[in-house]
Amino acid sequence: MIHVENKDLVIPGQILADDEYYSGRGTFKENGKVCSSLLGRVSLRNKKIRVIPLKSKYVPKKGDVVIGKIKDVRFSMWDLDINSPYSGILPAFEVFGREKKELNKVYDVGDVLFLRVVDVDEIKKAKLGLKGRGMGKFKGGIIVDIAPTKVPRLIGKKGSMINMIKDKTNCKIVVGQNGLVWVKGNEDMEQLTREIIHLIEAEAHTSGLTNKIKNKLYMAIDGELPPEEVEETEEEFVLEKPKLQNFKEELEQEELEQEEKEAEEESAEETNEKKEKPDISEVIEEFKRKNKSKDGSLSYSDNSNNSFILNNK
């Protein structure tokens, strides 16, 4: 038996379901009951129940892109705050290679950088790097802090949400997977973008959020609601996704059939080549048959003065 509904707000210790449900992340089992271990929203999928925290800190993962603020400059590295209980370090060799330079003349305390997590050790300390498109120091702009768990909702499906905000506000926006967002544009648009991002964070669990954000952007900037056809375009795009997948499968099938056809043609060519090449034993037998004389010997002569005789004794 289930005692809550999907997306319900629950508190630590609250009973969520009976034993026939599986305990997922953010829950625990006690006396045959699935209970919440934190403050968050319920997530139900089949018989598995999870609780998504409302607010959480970022746990570094190799390959993540993050935004960090330099809090200390050491002899051979920068120490950064990456919105996590775990520290992040940027080694000097990740920036200079083997060259030796004064670190604080390149990046100093308070600078905000866009980085990639190169590695994470056993105590979750993150080694950071700057290799990648757009990596480096931010100039100007503001930083907006949201829960890392809400980052996918802010970005949206295939970047739909964040691109909509960028296009309407003309702001440059970079989202770190650690929940820090850099925004740069007109001052009024920066503040509007901050409000929009916090609204998405607060209502990430609600349905129809994309339309709500779209309406708010249009009303704030244009003073009127967006045309209705925008929503229809979005629905058509979603419906066409399976077609894109089928098209990809068709291309793969065509490539496979083409490869099989080419293989068959190569095999046929090899067979023809073998047929065209005469067998030497067959040539000799044919020669014997055509040139056998009465005395049992084999002879051949042409119209020239040259001749040779093969004895078959």
N, C-alpha and C positions, 0 to 999 in steps of 0.2 A: 504493500500500500504506500502511496506517495502522499506526503503531507504538504507539499509546496508545489508551485507552478513554475514553469520556465521563466527566468529573469526576475523572480521574486527576490527582494532584499532580505537577507538573513544575517543573524548574529552568531558569534562563537557559541558552541554548545547546543544550538537549536536542532531539534530532530527533524530530519528531512524526509526520510523514507524508512520502510522496514527492510528486513534482511534480503528480500528478493532483488533488491537494487544493488548495483556494484558501487563501491566507494571509489571516487576519483580524486583528483587534486583538490585540495582545500577542504577535504572531508576526512572523517575517521569513523570506524565502527565500534560500537559499544553496546553490549547486551542485545545483539541482534538488530540494532538500529544504526542507520547512517546519519551522522551528525556533522554540522558545519564546524570547521576549525578556525574560521575567520569571518570578518565582516565583508560581505560581498554579495554578488548576484548569482542566483542558481542557473546552472547550465545543464539541461537534460538532453541526452542523446540515447535513444533506445532505453536500455536498463542501467545506463551509467550516469551517475550524478556527480557534478563538480560544482565548486564555488569559485567564481572569479573575483579576486580581491578588488575593492574599490580603489585602493591606493597601495602601491607597492614600489619597492626600490628595484633598480635595474641590476640583474646578474649578468656579468660579462660573458660573451660567447664569441669564440673565434669566427672571424669573418663579418661581424656586425660593424655597421657604420655608426659612429657616435659623435656627439658634440661634448667637448671638455673645456674646462676653464683652468688655466695654469695657476696653481696655488703655491708652488715652490720651484726654485731653480737650483739644481745641485751641480756637482762637479761634472758629471757625464750624462745627466738626464733631466727632464722636466717632470715634475709631479703634478698630475691633473685631477680635478674633481670631475667625475663622469656620472654624477647623480646616482651613486651606488655606495653601499657600505664597503665595497672593495676598492682598492686604490688602482689608479691607472698611471703608467709611466711611459714617457716617450724618450727612448734612448737617443743620445746624440748621433750615433752612427746611422740611425734611421733617417736622419736629416742631412748630415754632412758626409756620410761614408767614413773614410779614414782621415779626412781633413780635421784640423783642430781649429775651432773658432770659439769666441766668447758666446756662451749660450744666451745670456740675457740681452745681447745686441740683436738677436734674431727673434726670439720669443721671450716675453717677460711676464712676470706675475700679473694676472688680470686678463691676459690675452685669451680669446676664445678661438678654439681650433675645431676643424672638422677632420676626424681621424677614422682609421679602421683598426679593429682589434686584430692584431697579428697573432697573438697567442695568449693563453690563459693557463697559469700554473696551478698546482694542487691546492693552493690557498685562495684561488680565484683572483689573484693579482693579474691585471690585464696589461700586456705589453702592446703598445700602440704604434702605429706607423702612419705615414702620409702618402703612401703610394696608391694612386687612384685618381680618377677624374674629380676635379673640384676640391681636392683635399688641401688643407692649409688654414691660414688665419682669416677670420672674418673681420671685415672693416665696417664699423657702424652697425645700425640695426638694433633689434631688441631680441632678448631670449625669453621664450615662453616655456614654462615647466608644466608637463602633464604626466599622468601615470603611464609608465611604459606599456602596460597592458592595453591602453587605449590607442596606441600608435597605429595599429592596423586599421582601426575605424577612422582615424584622421586621414590616413592615406586613401582609403576607399578601394573598391575593386578596380584593379588596373590603374590606380592613381586617379580615379574619377573625382573623389572629394577634394583632394589637395589641388588638383589641376583647376577645378572649378573656382576655388578660392583665389588661386594665383591669377587666373584670367580676369576675374571680376575686380580684384583690388589692385592689379598691376604690381604686386609685391613679389620680391624674390623670397622664396621659402625653402628652407632645408630642414628635413626632419631626421633627427637622430633616433636610432632604435632604443636609446636609453631615456627617451621621454623629453629630451630638450629640443626645442624648435627655434631656429633662427629666422627672423622676419626682417626684411628691409624694403622700405618704400616711402611713399609720402607719409608724414607723421600721423595724419588722421587715419590713413589706411592701415598703418601698423597697429594702431589702437583697435580699429574695427576687427582686424585679423586676430588680435589677441582675444577679443570677446568671442569671436566665432570659434576659435580653437577650444576655449574653455567651455563653450556651450556643447560642442561635440563631445568633450570629455565627460561632462555631466550627464548627457543624454545618449551616450553610446549604446545603451541597451535598448533604446526605444526604436520602434519601427517608423518608417517614413521620415527618417532623419535627413536624408539627402534633400528632399523637397523642402523641409523646414529651413534648412541652412540656405538653400537657394533663394527662398522667399525673403529671408532676412537680409541677405546680401543685396538683392534687387531693391528692396524697400529702402535700405540704408543709403544706397548709392544713386539709384534712379528715381526713388520715390514712388515706384509702382511695382506690381507683381510681374514675374516673368511671363512670356507667352506660353500658352499651354502645350505647344508642340514640342517643347524641350523635354517634357516628361515622356511623350510618345516616342521620341528618338531614343531615349534611354531604355525604354521597354523593348523596342525593336532590336537594339544592340544586344540585350541579354538573350532574346529569343534566337538570335543568329549565332550565338556561340557554338551550339552543337554542330551547326553547318560548317563552321571553320574547322572543327575537329574532324568531321567526316571528309572534308576536302583534303586535309593533311593525310588522312588514311588512304584516300584515293591516289594521291601523289606517290605515296610509299608503295602502293600496289602496282602502279604503272612502272615505277622504277624497277620493282622486282620482276615484273613480266618482261621488261626490256632486257634486263640482265640475263634471264632465262633464254630469250630469243637470240641474243648475241652468243650465248654459250652453245646453242644448237647450231647456229651458223658456222661457228668455229669448228665444231665437231664434224659437220658436213664437209667443210673445206679440207679437213685433214683426211677424211675418207676418200674424197675425190683425188687428192694428191697421191694417196696410196694406189688408187686404181690406175692413175696415169703413169706411174712408174712401172716399167715392165719387170717381170720376175726373170732373172738371168737364166734360171734352170729351164723355164718355159721357152725362152729365146733359143737356147741351145737345142732343145728337143725339136723345135720347129725347124731349125737350121738343118738338123740331121735328116728330118723327114723329107724336106724338099731337095736335098742334095745327095741322097744316098745313091751310089753307083751299083752296077751289077756285081762287081767284085767285092762288095761289102765295105769299100772305103768311102770316106766322105771327102768331097772336093768342092772348091769354090773358085770361080775365076770371074774377073770382070773384063770389060772391053779394053783395058790397058794391058801393058806388058807385065804387070805385077800379078802374082797369083800365089796361093798357098794351099797346102793339102793337110787335112786332119785325118789321121789314121785311127780307126776305131777297131782295135784288135783286142 
